[in-house]
Amino acid sequence: ARAEQDLAVLAKPGSEEETILFAAIKAKLATDPSWYSTRLAQIKGVTEETTTGVHRLYQMHARGELKFPAINVNDSVTKSKIDNLYGCRESLVDGIKRATDVMIAGKIAVVCGYG
């Protein structure tokens, strides 16, 4: 919705992905200048389950930029006690396997201080 007021926010894409995304946003605004603000007005609320996302929502709220209610799922008991414990542990091992191209089957690995 910010781009509806000032297309300059789309002037300097930082990656190939942003170049494509910004072009799509500009094309949509060219055909319907209020498309994003119309959609924004229809949002009833959101949930966020990442630490980074929650911090950004808190920052938006502090600046008065958060336009709808947001639920912080990241700090819920079930998320922090179950998903962060088991999900992070498993994703770390999977990431190591993919990055090193080494099979872990039959090996002993210890994961500590993560998540």
C-alpha positions, 0 to 999 in steps of 0.5 A: 500500500505504501507504493500507492503513495510513492512509487520511489519505494520500488525504485531500487530492487536489491535482488533479482527476486525483488526486480521481478516482484517490484515489476509485478507490483508496478504493473498492478498499480498501473491497472488499479492504483488502489488495489493494495489498500483495498486488500489491506482494508479487508484483512482482519488480522494475522499470525506470526510464528517467527522471532524475526517476524514478531520483532518486525510486527512490534516495530510496526506497532511502535511506529503506528504502522500496524494496520490490523491485529496480530497474534504472536504465535512464536511465544505460545507455550506449544510453539516454544516448548514443542516446535522450537525444541523438536523442529529446530533440532531436526531442521539443523541436522537436515541443514547440515546433511544438505550443506555437507552432502554427508549421510548421518545414518549410523553416526552419532551427532549431538546438537546443543545450544540451538533453538 
